[in-house]
Amino acid sequence: MDILYEDKEIIVVNKSSGLLSVSTDREKDKTVHARLNSYVRKGNSKSKNRVYVVHRLDKHTSGVLVFTKSEKAKRYLQEIWSEFDKTYFAVVHGKMKTNEGEITSYLTENNANRVYSVKNENQGKFAQTNYQVLKEVQKFSLVKINLVTGKKNQIRVHFSEKGNPVVGDKMYGLIDKEIKRLCLHSASLTLRHPFTFKLMTFETEIPLYMKTLVN
């Protein structure tokens, strides 16, 4: 986990694949949230300093993740979150039928925490994923994604249902023991600062491992 930017209101990090964004029933400490809380308290367990969760990335998704240092800043960002530009890169299985396009559906979740699309808009939440194919090789394609909405597992479900699951996705895709990680990365995020109200863009590189798969 690398800190990309920090000021009095926000902290932006580049989360590594395999690290939880927030705690779960099974894991409380090995999370970005816990580590940043420890960081802002500077080792003082009695300190009231803390960070607030604005959004989350799946455990095995890497990339840009934002936290705030106040409840007010968190609420501000969450209220206008849909207005921000969010760009992802993914390596998917096979070749897409079209080099660019949009995937839309209504997403819902079953009792096993598996997300899937339904046709009835009253039974799910609208989700839109725009994509552009950047490179194709024999087995894989590198895809640039503009996340219009940000529903749980949205990208993974949309590409899986298209027949091009994200490489390394054990829930919605194919199990391949040779693949080392989920090949999904939150590459850039543009947001409006909760204090200055200026637009700020935070960018990261495509992970080297993902690049090697499409060389």
N, CA, C and O of each residue as an XYZ file, in Angstrom:
860
protein
N       0.835     -1.191      0.000
C       0.000      0.000      0.000
C       0.870      1.241      0.000
O       1.606      1.481      0.957
N       0.796      2.026     -1.050
C       1.566      3.261     -1.155
C       0.628      4.457     -1.035
O      -0.452      4.466     -1.625
N       1.041      5.463     -0.271
C       0.262      6.695     -0.184
C       0.590      7.570     -1.387
O       1.738      7.970     -1.579
N      -0.423      7.863     -2.191
C      -0.245      8.688     -3.386
C      -0.359     10.168     -3.078
O       0.313     10.996     -3.693
N      -1.230     10.499     -2.105
C      -1.473     11.908     -1.776
C      -2.074     11.986     -0.378
O      -2.837     11.114      0.038
N      -1.711     13.057      0.344
C      -2.288     13.279      1.660
C      -2.316     14.765      1.971
O      -1.358     15.487      1.697
N      -3.433     15.218      2.551
C      -3.509     16.561      3.116
C      -4.392     16.503      4.355
O      -4.606     15.415      4.891
N      -4.910     17.625      4.828
C      -5.687     17.652      6.064
C      -7.062     17.011      5.928
O      -7.720     16.725      6.929
N      -7.498     16.784      4.683
C      -8.848     16.278      4.467
C      -8.910     14.856      3.917
O      -9.812     14.097      4.273
N      -7.963     14.487      3.054
C      -8.045     13.191      2.378
C      -6.706     12.458      2.378
O      -5.644     13.069      2.504
N      -6.781     11.145      2.234
C      -5.616     10.299      1.968
C      -5.970      9.404      0.785
O      -7.018      8.757      0.774
N      -5.086      9.373     -0.209
C      -5.294      8.545     -1.396
C      -4.172      7.526     -1.465
O      -2.996      7.886     -1.403
N      -4.530      6.251     -1.592
C      -3.517      5.201     -1.613
C      -3.640      4.364     -2.878
O      -4.671      4.359     -3.550
N      -2.559      3.657     -3.180
C      -2.543      2.659     -4.244
C      -2.544      1.298     -3.555
O      -1.509      0.828     -3.083
N      -3.715      0.675     -3.505
C      -3.874     -0.588     -2.783
C      -3.322     -1.753     -3.597
O      -3.507     -1.819     -4.812
N      -2.648     -2.663     -2.917
C      -2.130     -3.842     -3.598
C      -3.201     -4.923     -3.662
O      -4.124     -4.949     -2.848
N      -3.067     -5.812     -4.637
C      -3.972     -6.948     -4.755
C      -3.779     -7.881     -3.567
O      -2.647     -8.161     -3.171
N      -4.889     -8.366     -2.996
C      -4.818     -9.277     -1.868
C      -5.007     -8.616     -0.522
O      -5.076     -9.302      0.497
N      -5.093     -7.286     -0.497
C      -5.268     -6.546      0.756
C      -6.708     -6.039      0.837
O      -7.199     -5.403     -0.096
N      -7.377     -6.320      1.944
C      -8.746     -5.866      2.139
C      -8.810     -4.349      2.289
O      -7.900     -3.740      2.852
N      -9.880     -3.742      1.788
C     -10.091     -2.308      1.992
C     -10.501     -2.024      3.426
O      -9.971     -1.115      4.065
N     -11.457     -2.813      3.934
C     -11.968     -2.638      5.292
C     -12.037     -4.001      5.973
O     -11.856     -5.039      5.337
N     -12.297     -3.980      7.258
C     -12.311     -5.218      8.037
C     -13.528     -6.077      7.726
O     -14.551     -5.590      7.245
N     -13.393     -7.355      8.010
C     -14.484     -8.318      7.896
C     -14.589     -9.065      9.223
O     -13.829     -8.798     10.154
N     -15.527     -9.996      9.304
C     -15.650    -10.795     10.523
C     -14.395    -11.628     10.777
O     -14.049    -11.914     11.923
N     -13.721    -12.012      9.696
C     -12.538    -12.859      9.822
C     -11.241    -12.082      9.967
O     -10.289    -12.574     10.573
N     -11.191    -10.864      9.413
C      -9.942    -10.103      9.424
C     -10.204     -8.661      9.847
O     -10.968     -7.941      9.204
N      -9.556     -8.248     10.942
C      -9.752     -6.907     11.475
C      -8.566     -5.977     11.224
O      -8.743     -4.772     11.045
N      -7.358     -6.542     11.211
C      -6.147     -5.717     11.239
C      -5.451     -5.549      9.895
O      -4.949     -4.469      9.586
N      -5.418     -6.607      9.098
C      -4.686     -6.544      7.836
C      -5.563     -5.953      6.741
O      -5.928     -6.628      5.779
N      -5.895     -4.659      6.912
C      -6.733     -3.924      5.959
C      -6.152     -2.532      5.740
O      -5.391     -2.030      6.567
N      -6.513     -1.921      4.633
C      -6.058     -0.547      4.373
C      -6.605      0.382      5.452
O      -5.882      1.237      5.963
N      -7.871      0.216      5.797
C      -8.509      1.073      6.787
C      -7.784      1.013      8.129
O      -7.509      2.050      8.732
N      -7.475     -0.188      8.595
C      -6.789     -0.346      9.874
C      -5.384      0.242      9.833
O      -4.951      0.891     10.786
N      -4.683      0.021      8.750
C      -3.310      0.519      8.639
C      -3.276      2.045      8.593
O      -2.385      2.668      9.171
N      -4.256      2.649      7.900
C      -4.301      4.111      7.832
C      -4.718      4.713      9.169
O      -4.235      5.783      9.541
N      -5.607      4.043      9.895
C      -5.954      4.519     11.236
C      -4.726      4.541     12.130
O      -4.506      5.503     12.867
N      -3.924      3.481     12.067
C      -2.692      3.433     12.842
C      -1.726      4.521     12.402
O      -1.032      5.122     13.222
N      -1.689      4.765     11.101
C      -0.784      5.779     10.545
C      -1.134      7.182     11.043
O      -0.244      7.924     11.461
N      -2.416      7.557     11.006
C      -2.798      8.920     11.404
C      -2.732      9.104     12.917
O      -2.678     10.233     13.406
N      -2.735      7.993     13.661
C      -2.605      8.092     15.122
C      -1.146      8.116     15.554
O      -0.833      8.379     16.715
N      -0.258      7.839     14.604
C       1.188      7.901     14.834
C       1.613      7.104     16.077
O       2.440      7.550     16.873
N       1.024      5.919     16.212
C       1.410      5.047     17.307
C       0.732      5.340     18.632
O       0.927      4.605     19.600
N      -0.063      6.401     18.692
C      -0.767      6.759     19.931
C      -2.155      6.124     19.916
O      -3.057      6.620     19.242
N      -2.327      5.047     20.643
C      -3.595      4.307     20.634
C      -4.744      5.119     21.219
O      -5.909      4.820     20.958
N      -4.424      6.153     22.014
C      -5.468      6.984     22.626
C      -5.891      8.147     21.735
O      -6.836      8.869     22.051
N      -5.193      8.320     20.631
C      -5.518      9.410     19.718
C      -6.909      9.208     19.108
O      -7.316      8.084     18.815
N      -7.618     10.304     18.927
C      -8.950     10.250     18.320
C      -8.888     10.401     16.795
O      -9.918     10.369     16.123
N      -7.692     10.564     16.263
C      -7.547     10.663     14.812
C      -7.988      9.365     14.153
O      -7.718      8.284     14.676
N      -8.657      9.455     13.023
C      -9.085      8.266     12.290
C      -9.364      8.642     10.851
O      -9.452      9.821     10.508
N      -9.504      7.630     10.013
C      -9.877      7.869      8.623
C     -11.251      7.257      8.367
O     -11.678      6.337      9.065
N     -11.932      7.784      7.355
C     -13.303      7.381      7.048
C     -13.367      6.766      5.657
O     -12.720      7.246      4.726
N     -14.141      5.714      5.526
C     -14.234      4.956      4.285
C     -15.179      5.665      3.313
O     -16.351      5.877      3.623
N     -14.670      6.026      2.150
C     -15.486      6.660      1.115
C     -16.036      5.615      0.142
O     -17.217      5.638     -0.203
N     -15.175      4.707     -0.292
C     -15.559      3.648     -1.219
C     -14.646      2.457     -0.963
O     -13.748      2.529     -0.125
N     -14.870      1.378     -1.671
C     -14.082      0.169     -1.454
C     -13.641     -0.438     -2.784
O     -14.251     -0.207     -3.828
N     -12.581     -1.209     -2.715
C     -12.169     -2.068     -3.816
C     -12.209     -3.506     -3.312
O     -11.942     -3.770     -2.139
N     -12.545     -4.440     -4.213
C     -12.501     -5.857     -3.847
C     -11.101     -6.207     -3.337
O     -10.118     -5.571     -3.717
N     -11.022     -7.207     -2.488
C      -9.744     -7.613     -1.900
C      -8.667     -7.815     -2.956
O      -7.531     -7.382     -2.763
N      -8.996     -8.458     -4.058
C      -7.981     -8.804     -5.055
C      -7.886     -7.798     -6.203
O      -7.153     -8.021     -7.167
N      -8.629     -6.689     -6.099
C      -8.494     -5.587     -7.057
C      -7.499     -4.590     -6.501
O      -7.572     -4.231     -5.325
N      -6.577     -4.139     -7.324
C      -5.584     -3.160     -6.882
C      -5.961     -1.771     -7.376
O      -6.851     -1.612     -8.210
N      -5.257     -0.755     -6.838
C      -5.409      0.576     -7.394
C      -5.831      1.668     -6.433
O      -5.693      1.541     -5.216
N      -6.354      2.754     -7.009
C      -6.617      3.994     -6.291
C      -7.789      3.835     -5.317
O      -8.879      3.403     -5.690
N      -7.529      4.197     -4.066
C      -8.530      4.087     -3.009
C      -8.453      5.348     -2.150
O      -7.366      5.780     -1.767
N      -9.623      5.940     -1.847
C      -9.674      7.232     -1.163
C     -10.314      7.105      0.221
O     -11.337      6.441      0.391
N      -9.693      7.753      1.196
C     -10.248      7.879      2.540
C     -10.241      9.353      2.928
O      -9.468     10.140      2.381
N     -11.102      9.725      3.871
C     -11.105     11.098      4.376
C     -10.733     11.105      5.854
O     -10.683     10.060      6.503
N     -10.473     12.303      6.372
C     -10.107     12.446      7.773
C     -11.236     13.036      8.610
O     -11.048     13.339      9.788
N     -12.409     13.200      7.999
C     -13.567     13.698      8.742
C     -14.842     13.108      8.159
O     -14.897     12.738      6.987
N     -15.859     13.029      9.000
C     -17.169     12.536      8.572
C     -17.777     13.470      7.526
O     -18.416     13.016      6.577
N     -17.577     14.767      7.705
C     -18.124     15.763      6.780
C     -17.545     15.579      5.380
O     -18.283     15.608      4.395
N     -16.241     15.391      5.288
C     -15.598     15.190      3.988
C     -16.068     13.888      3.345
O     -16.275     13.830      2.133
N     -16.236     12.855      4.152
C     -16.724     11.584      3.630
C     -18.109     11.746      3.021
O     -18.355     11.292      1.903
N     -19.010     12.387      3.748
C     -20.376     12.570      3.247
C     -20.393     13.374      1.953
O     -21.150     13.068      1.032
N     -19.555     14.400      1.890
C     -19.498     15.232      0.689
C     -19.096     14.406     -0.527
O     -19.747     14.484     -1.569
N     -18.028     13.613     -0.405
C     -17.552     12.813     -1.534
C     -18.562     11.738     -1.919
O     -18.781     11.484     -3.104
N     -19.170     11.113     -0.933
C     -20.137     10.056     -1.239
C     -21.380     10.598     -1.939
O     -21.952      9.928     -2.799
N     -21.797     11.803     -1.574
C     -22.996     12.391     -2.173
C     -22.816     12.694     -3.650
O     -23.788     12.659     -4.404
N     -21.586     12.992     -4.087
C     -21.352     13.325     -5.497
C     -20.439     12.297     -6.175
O     -19.855     12.569     -7.224
N     -20.324     11.114     -5.563
C     -19.409     10.091     -6.066
C     -19.709      9.701     -7.508
O     -18.787      9.434     -8.279
N     -20.967      9.664     -7.878
C     -21.343      9.245     -9.228
C     -20.868     10.230    -10.296
O     -20.831      9.882    -11.477
N     -20.505     11.448     -9.903
C     -20.055     12.464    -10.859
C     -18.586     12.298    -11.241
O     -18.139     12.892    -12.223
N     -17.838     11.513    -10.496
C     -16.397     11.425    -10.696
C     -16.038     10.419    -11.785
O     -16.743      9.431    -11.996
N     -14.920     10.690    -12.477
C     -14.417      9.774    -13.503
C     -13.574      8.688    -12.846
O     -12.659      8.977    -12.074
N     -13.895      7.431    -13.162
C     -13.185      6.287    -12.583
C     -12.753      5.361    -13.713
O     -13.590      4.798    -14.418
N     -11.441      5.206    -13.882
C     -10.894      4.391    -14.958
C     -10.201      3.152    -14.400
O      -9.396      3.231    -13.472
N     -10.533      2.018    -14.985
C      -9.930      0.737    -14.603
C      -9.259      0.116    -15.823
O      -9.584      0.444    -16.964
N      -8.316     -0.787    -15.559
C      -7.767     -1.653    -16.599
C      -8.007     -3.096    -16.172
O      -7.898     -3.433    -14.993
N      -8.331     -3.935    -17.137
C      -8.534     -5.355    -16.860
C      -7.954     -6.177    -17.989
O      -7.950     -5.758    -19.147
N      -7.463     -7.356    -17.639
C      -7.122     -8.357    -18.650
C      -8.231     -9.389    -18.601
O      -8.499     -9.973    -17.551
N      -8.884     -9.616    -19.749
C     -10.004    -10.560    -19.798
C      -9.664    -11.725    -20.708
O      -8.773    -11.632    -21.553
N     -10.375    -12.809    -20.528
C     -10.174    -13.990    -21.361
C     -10.751    -13.755    -22.767
O     -11.825    -13.173    -22.922
N     -10.020    -14.217    -23.775
C     -10.510    -14.187    -25.146
C     -10.523    -12.804    -25.759
O      -9.846    -11.893    -25.283
N     -11.303    -12.654    -26.826
C     -11.421    -11.397    -27.549
C     -12.861    -10.917    -27.499
O     -13.795    -11.698    -27.682
N     -13.032     -9.624    -27.250
C     -14.362     -9.040    -27.209
C     -14.964     -9.019    -28.613
O     -14.239     -8.924    -29.603
N     -16.277     -9.107    -28.693
C     -16.955     -9.093    -29.995
C     -16.852     -7.729    -30.671
O     -16.823     -7.641    -31.899
N     -16.797     -6.662    -29.866
C     -16.606     -5.312    -30.399
C     -15.457     -4.655    -29.647
O     -15.235     -4.947    -28.472
N     -14.727     -3.769    -30.319
C     -13.554     -3.151    -29.708
C     -13.898     -2.089    -28.673
O     -13.052     -1.724    -27.856
N     -15.110     -1.598    -28.698
C     -15.552     -0.679    -27.664
C     -17.069     -0.734    -27.551
O     -17.764     -1.115    -28.493
N     -17.566     -0.350    -26.391
C     -19.002     -0.396    -26.207
C     -19.372     -0.177    -24.762
O     -18.545      0.229    -23.944
N     -20.627     -0.451    -24.458
C     -21.101     -0.331    -23.087
C     -21.875     -1.592    -22.705
O     -22.537     -2.212    -23.539
N     -21.777     -1.950    -21.443
C     -22.509     -3.089    -20.897
C     -23.438     -2.542    -19.819
O     -22.985     -1.894    -18.876
N     -24.726     -2.801    -19.956
C     -25.692     -2.349    -18.963
C     -26.544     -3.513    -18.493
O     -26.839     -4.428    -19.261
N     -26.934     -3.474    -17.239
C     -27.830     -4.485    -16.693
C     -28.321     -4.011    -15.334
O     -27.901     -2.970    -14.830
N     -29.215     -4.793    -14.758
C     -29.666     -4.552    -13.391
C     -29.069     -5.653    -12.519
O     -29.303     -6.840    -12.750
N     -28.300     -5.246    -11.520
C     -27.567     -6.202    -10.698
C     -28.258     -6.456     -9.371
O     -28.771     -5.537     -8.732
N     -28.263     -7.705     -8.974
C     -28.777     -8.086     -7.667
C     -27.838     -9.122     -7.065
O     -26.885     -9.546     -7.718
N     -28.095     -9.533     -5.835
C     -27.188    -10.431     -5.117
C     -27.988    -11.528     -4.437
O     -29.048    -11.266     -3.868
N     -27.485    -12.758     -4.493
C     -28.190    -13.858     -3.837
C     -27.663    -14.081     -2.423
O     -26.788    -13.350     -1.958
N     -28.190    -15.075     -1.754
C     -27.819    -15.338     -0.363
C     -26.379    -15.803     -0.199
O     -25.828    -15.769      0.901
N     -25.771    -16.240     -1.307
C     -24.377    -16.692     -1.269
C     -23.410    -15.558     -1.613
O     -22.232    -15.796     -1.880
N     -23.922    -14.315     -1.604
C     -23.123    -13.112     -1.902
C     -22.617    -13.081     -3.338
O     -21.614    -12.430     -3.630
N     -23.297    -13.773     -4.222
C     -22.931    -13.766     -5.638
C     -23.822    -12.771     -6.380
O     -25.048    -12.823     -6.286
N     -23.183    -11.872     -7.114
C     -23.902    -10.830     -7.854
C     -24.196    -11.323     -9.268
O     -23.367    -12.002     -9.874
N     -25.371    -10.986     -9.795
C     -25.735    -11.392    -11.150
C     -26.754    -10.411    -11.726
O     -27.350     -9.624    -10.991
N     -26.950    -10.462    -13.036
C     -27.856     -9.547    -13.715
C     -29.256    -10.120    -13.805
O     -29.447    -11.326    -13.964
N     -30.237     -9.223    -13.701
C     -31.640     -9.583    -13.901
C     -32.248     -8.614    -14.904
O     -31.761     -7.494    -15.062
N     -33.304     -9.037    -15.579
C     -33.943     -8.196    -16.588
C     -34.926     -7.200    -15.977
O     -35.150     -6.123    -16.529
N     -35.501     -7.559    -14.856
C     -36.509     -6.726    -14.209
C     -35.839     -5.605    -13.410
O     -35.120     -5.872    -12.448
N     -36.074     -4.362    -13.808
C     -35.423     -3.232    -13.139
C     -35.873     -3.074    -11.690
O     -35.193     -2.419    -10.901
N     -36.998     -3.661    -11.337
C     -37.484     -3.587     -9.968
C     -36.779     -4.577     -9.046
O     -36.913     -4.510     -7.825
N     -36.027     -5.493     -9.648
C     -35.348     -6.525     -8.856
C     -33.846     -6.290     -8.723
O     -33.169     -7.034     -8.013
N     -33.321     -5.282     -9.388
C     -31.886     -5.014     -9.320
C     -31.573     -3.545     -9.430
O     -32.473     -2.728     -9.624
N     -30.303     -3.197     -9.309
C     -29.836     -1.821     -9.409
C     -29.120     -1.617    -10.750
O     -28.300     -2.439    -11.159
N     -29.441     -0.517    -11.419
C     -28.870     -0.252    -12.741
C     -27.353     -0.116    -12.655
O     -26.825      0.541    -11.757
N     -26.657     -0.750    -13.608
C     -25.192     -0.686    -13.659
C     -24.745     -0.502    -15.103
O     -25.269     -1.146    -16.012
N     -23.773      0.380    -15.304
C     -23.255      0.643    -16.656
C     -21.734      0.633    -16.641
O     -21.100      1.311    -15.833
N     -21.163     -0.148    -17.551
C     -19.711     -0.280    -17.703
C     -19.347      0.018    -19.153
O     -19.775     -0.703    -20.054
N     -18.567      1.065    -19.392
C     -18.084      1.374    -20.738
C     -16.663      0.843    -20.895
O     -15.867      0.895    -19.957
N     -16.349      0.329    -22.089
C     -15.024     -0.274    -22.259
C     -14.442      0.008    -23.642
O     -15.152      0.337    -24.592
N     -13.118     -0.135    -23.711
C     -12.378     -0.005    -24.968
C     -11.243     -1.025    -24.951
O     -10.460     -1.068    -24.002
N     -11.153     -1.834    -25.981
C     -10.083     -2.821    -26.081
C      -8.804     -2.125    -26.524
O      -8.788     -1.451    -27.554
N      -7.736     -2.283    -25.756
C      -6.452     -1.645    -26.071
C      -5.506     -2.585    -26.798
O      -4.734     -2.158    -27.656
N      -5.569     -3.882    -26.450
C      -4.629     -4.835    -27.050
C      -5.201     -6.238    -26.954
O      -5.858     -6.595    -25.976
N      -4.937     -7.026    -27.989
C      -5.359     -8.422    -28.007
C      -4.183     -9.328    -28.312
O      -3.360     -9.031    -29.177
N      -4.114    -10.433    -27.592
C      -3.157    -11.499    -27.912
C      -3.981    -12.774    -28.072
O      -5.211    -12.726    -28.079
N      -3.318    -13.886    -28.197
C      -4.032    -15.127    -28.511
C      -5.103    -15.487    -27.483
O      -6.222    -15.847    -27.848
N      -4.758    -15.389    -26.200
C      -5.685    -15.834    -25.151
C      -6.387    -14.705    -24.408
O      -7.468    -14.906    -23.855
N      -5.780    -13.515    -24.390
C      -6.267    -12.448    -23.528
C      -6.448    -11.133    -24.270
O      -5.930    -10.939    -25.370
N      -7.202    -10.230    -23.632
C      -7.359     -8.855    -24.127
C      -7.173     -7.884    -22.972
O      -7.641     -8.119    -21.858
N      -6.478     -6.786    -23.260
C      -6.338     -5.702    -22.286
C      -7.433     -4.683    -22.566
O      -7.555     -4.182    -23.684
N      -8.225     -4.380    -21.546
C      -9.394     -3.527    -21.718
C      -9.312     -2.323    -20.780
O      -8.990     -2.461    -19.600
N      -9.610     -1.137    -21.325
C      -9.730      0.085    -20.523
C     -11.204      0.294    -20.216
O     -12.045      0.215    -21.112
N     -11.518      0.559    -18.960
C     -12.904      0.610    -18.515
C     -13.217      1.946    -17.853
O     -12.475      2.425    -16.995
N     -14.331      2.534    -18.271
C     -14.865      3.715    -17.581
C     -16.064      3.238    -16.766
O     -17.076      2.812    -17.322
N     -15.938      3.315    -15.453
C     -16.985      2.814    -14.574
C     -18.022      3.909    -14.362
O     -17.811      4.825    -13.566
N     -19.136      3.816    -15.070
C     -20.171      4.847    -14.988
C     -20.917      4.752    -13.664
O     -21.167      5.767    -13.014
N     -21.274      3.530    -13.263
C     -21.844      3.295    -11.933
C     -20.879      2.392    -11.174
O     -20.007      1.767    -11.777
N     -21.028      2.323     -9.878
C     -20.052      1.562     -9.086
C     -20.698      0.545     -8.169
O     -20.599      0.650     -6.946
N     -21.353     -0.427     -8.750
C     -22.017     -1.453     -7.945
C     -21.034     -2.575     -7.585
O     -19.997     -2.742     -8.227
N     -21.381     -3.327     -6.558
C     -20.529     -4.427     -6.081
C     -20.249     -5.426     -7.202
O     -21.172     -5.912     -7.855
N     -18.960     -5.728     -7.418
C     -18.515     -6.733     -8.399
C     -18.967     -6.417     -9.825
O     -18.982     -7.307    -10.675
N     -19.329     -5.179    -10.094
C     -19.933     -4.809    -11.381
C     -19.088     -5.209    -12.583
O     -19.578     -5.878    -13.493
N     -17.830     -4.806    -12.592
C     -16.967     -5.093    -13.740
C     -16.819     -6.594    -13.932
O     -16.934     -7.094    -15.051
N     -16.570     -7.301    -12.867
C     -16.352     -8.749    -12.947
C     -17.589     -9.468    -13.477
O     -17.481    -10.370    -14.307
N     -18.765     -9.064    -12.991
C     -20.011     -9.697    -13.443
C     -20.300     -9.362    -14.897
O     -20.656    -10.246    -15.675
N     -20.153     -8.106    -15.273
C     -20.470     -7.694    -16.640
C     -19.607     -8.417    -17.670
O     -20.122     -8.891    -18.682
N     -18.315     -8.505    -17.427
C     -17.447     -9.169    -18.407
C     -17.629    -10.680    -18.384
O     -17.497    -11.333    -19.419
N     -17.926    -11.235    -17.238
C     -18.203    -12.664    -17.166
C     -19.445    -13.007    -17.974
O     -19.458    -13.990    -18.715
N     -20.474    -12.208    -17.832
C     -21.719    -12.479    -18.539
C     -21.598    -12.213    -20.037
O     -22.410    -12.701    -20.824
N     -20.595    -11.446    -20.429
C     -20.304    -11.236    -21.850
C     -19.537    -12.413    -22.451
O     -19.390    -12.507    -23.669
N     -19.050    -13.307    -21.593
C     -18.250    -14.432    -22.062
C     -16.768    -14.159    -22.055
O     -15.983    -14.939    -22.595
N     -16.371    -13.030    -21.431
C     -14.959    -12.638    -21.334
C     -14.612    -12.303    -19.887
O     -14.342    -11.143    -19.575
N     -14.614    -13.297    -18.996
C     -14.363    -13.021    -17.581
C     -12.974    -12.445    -17.341
O     -12.036    -12.705    -18.094
N     -12.863    -11.661    -16.281
C     -11.570    -11.094    -15.899
C     -10.634    -12.230    -15.511
O     -11.008    -13.127    -14.756
N      -9.422    -12.181    -16.031
C      -8.422    -13.202    -15.730
C      -8.136    -13.227    -14.225
O      -7.915    -12.185    -13.607
N      -8.144    -14.428    -13.648
C      -7.875    -14.574    -12.230
C      -9.101    -14.466    -11.348
O      -8.987    -14.525    -10.124
N     -10.284    -14.306    -11.951
C     -11.524    -14.189    -11.180
C     -12.067    -15.581    -10.867
O     -12.637    -16.248    -11.730
N     -11.881    -16.002     -9.631
C     -12.265    -17.359     -9.237
C     -13.766    -17.499     -8.989
O     -14.289    -18.613     -9.017
N     -14.465    -16.392     -8.746
C     -15.898    -16.471     -8.488
C     -16.721    -16.430     -9.773
O     -17.655    -17.214     -9.941
N     -16.376    -15.522    -10.674
C     -17.180    -15.336    -11.886
C     -16.474    -15.810    -13.156
O     -17.032    -15.723    -14.251
N     -15.257    -16.308    -13.007
C     -14.480    -16.652    -14.186
C     -13.966    -18.073    -14.203
O     -14.659    -19.009    -13.802
N     -12.748    -18.218    -14.671
C     -12.132    -19.527    -14.841
C     -11.015    -19.720    -13.825
O     -10.253    -18.792    -13.553
N     -10.916    -20.906    -13.272
C      -9.851    -21.206    -12.321
C      -8.621    -21.692    -13.077
O      -8.656    -22.726    -13.745
N      -7.552    -20.947    -12.967
C      -6.294    -21.288    -13.627
C      -5.178    -21.118    -12.602
O      -4.875    -19.996    -12.195
N      -4.575    -22.202    -12.190
C      -3.564    -22.170    -11.136
C      -2.308    -21.400    -11.542
O      -1.523    -20.997    -10.683
N      -2.116    -21.197    -12.836
C      -0.926    -20.475    -13.292
C      -1.091    -18.956    -13.168
O      -0.103    -18.221    -13.194
N      -2.321    -18.490    -13.036
C      -2.567    -17.055    -12.907
C      -2.317    -16.624    -11.471
O      -2.808    -17.259    -10.537
N      -1.556    -15.549    -11.285
C      -1.092    -15.161     -9.958
C      -2.014    -14.204     -9.225
O      -1.918    -14.073     -8.004
N      -2.933    -13.513     -9.964
C      -3.771    -12.523     -9.285
C      -4.997    -12.198    -10.136
O      -5.054    -12.547    -11.315
N      -5.972    -11.530     -9.529
C      -7.093    -10.985    -10.279
C      -6.581     -9.812    -11.106
O      -5.995     -8.877    -10.561
N      -6.796     -9.858    -12.402
C      -6.225     -8.835    -13.290
C      -7.191     -7.680    -13.499
O      -7.677     -7.437    -14.603
N      -7.455     -6.977    -12.406
C      -8.327     -5.803    -12.413
C      -7.674     -4.725    -11.565
O      -7.295     -4.969    -10.419
N      -7.543     -3.522    -12.139
C      -6.784     -2.456    -11.475
C      -7.497     -1.117    -11.635
O      -7.822     -0.707    -12.749
N      -7.735     -0.446    -10.521
C      -8.299      0.905    -10.525
C      -7.165      1.881    -10.813
O      -6.380      2.220     -9.927
N      -7.091      2.327    -12.063
C      -5.907      3.060    -12.524
C      -5.949      4.551    -12.237
O      -4.917      5.149    -11.934
N      -7.130      5.164    -12.327
C      -7.201      6.600    -12.088
C      -8.568      7.003    -11.554
O      -9.584      6.359    -11.821
N      -8.556      8.085    -10.796
C      -9.784      8.617    -10.208
C      -9.696     10.130    -10.189
O      -8.717     10.702     -9.711
N     -10.727     10.770    -10.712
C     -10.827     12.229    -10.652
C     -11.943     12.577     -9.680
O     -13.075     12.119     -9.837
N     -11.624     13.392     -8.671
C     -12.629     13.787     -7.688
C     -12.535     15.276     -7.392
O     -11.549     15.931     -7.733
N     -13.575     15.801     -6.754
C     -13.586     17.193     -6.327
C     -13.211     17.247     -4.849
O     -13.859     16.619     -4.013
N     -12.164     17.999     -4.536
C     -11.659     18.039     -3.166
C     -12.731     18.576     -2.216
O     -13.374     19.581     -2.518
N     -12.932     17.916     -1.069
C     -14.019     18.310     -0.168
C     -13.827     19.649      0.539
O     -14.765     20.154      1.156
N     -12.623     20.238      0.461
C     -12.388     21.540      1.096
C     -12.157     22.638      0.068
O     -12.784     23.696      0.135
N     -11.254     22.392     -0.887
C     -10.945     23.411     -1.902
C     -11.919     23.363     -3.075
O     -12.062     24.341     -3.809
N     -12.592     22.219     -3.250
C     -13.548     21.982     -4.347
C     -12.885     21.954     -5.724
O     -13.561     22.052     -6.748
N     -11.573     21.821     -5.738
C     -10.858     21.706     -7.006
C     -10.882     20.261     -7.491
O     -10.857     19.330     -6.687
N     -10.931     20.078     -8.822
C     -10.857     18.738     -9.377
C      -9.421     18.227     -9.276
O      -8.481     18.933     -9.641
N      -9.255     17.011     -8.786
C      -7.943     16.411     -8.641
C      -7.979     15.023     -9.262
O      -8.948     14.284     -9.088
N      -6.919     14.669     -9.987
C      -6.836     13.353    -10.614
C      -5.648     12.593    -10.043
O      -4.536     13.115     -9.968
N      -5.901     11.351     -9.641
C      -4.854     10.483     -9.100
C      -4.711      9.290    -10.037
O      -5.690      8.620    -10.367
N      -3.462      9.034    -10.461
C      -3.225      8.000    -11.467
C      -2.158      7.019    -10.999
O      -1.246      7.377    -10.253
N      -2.290      5.783    -11.450
C      -1.293      4.752    -11.181
C      -1.012      3.983    -12.462
O      -1.792      4.033    -13.413
N       0.094      3.282    -12.476
C       0.478      2.486    -13.638
C      -0.265      1.147    -13.647
O      -0.664      0.637    -12.599
N      -0.441      0.593    -14.838
C      -0.967     -0.768    -14.939
C       0.049     -1.705    -14.294
O       1.233     -1.614    -14.620
N      -0.357     -2.601    -13.395
C       0.594     -3.525    -12.775
C       1.377     -4.317    -13.817
O       0.831     -4.750    -14.831
N       2.664     -4.495    -13.545
C       3.558     -5.162    -14.488
C       3.053     -6.556    -14.851
O       3.153     -6.966    -16.007
N       2.516     -7.280    -13.885
C       2.044     -8.634    -14.158
C       0.955     -8.635    -15.224
O       0.937     -9.501    -16.098
N       0.054     -7.673    -15.150
C      -1.016     -7.581    -16.136
C      -0.458     -7.282    -17.519
O      -0.957     -7.797    -18.519
N       0.572     -6.455    -17.576
C       1.202     -6.136    -18.853
C       1.841     -7.373    -19.488
O       1.766     -7.566    -20.702
N       2.471     -8.209    -18.657
C       3.165     -9.371    -19.191
C       2.207    -10.368    -19.859
O       2.597    -11.103    -20.766
N       0.961    -10.381    -19.401
C      -0.008    -11.329    -19.975
C      -0.418    -10.968    -21.403
O      -0.876    -11.826    -22.158
N      -0.250     -9.699    -21.768
C      -0.675     -9.278    -23.116
C       0.513     -8.831    -23.962
O       0.331     -8.156    -24.976
N       1.711     -9.195    -23.561
C       2.908     -8.892    -24.373
C       3.027     -9.862    -25.538
O       3.965     -9.766    -26.329
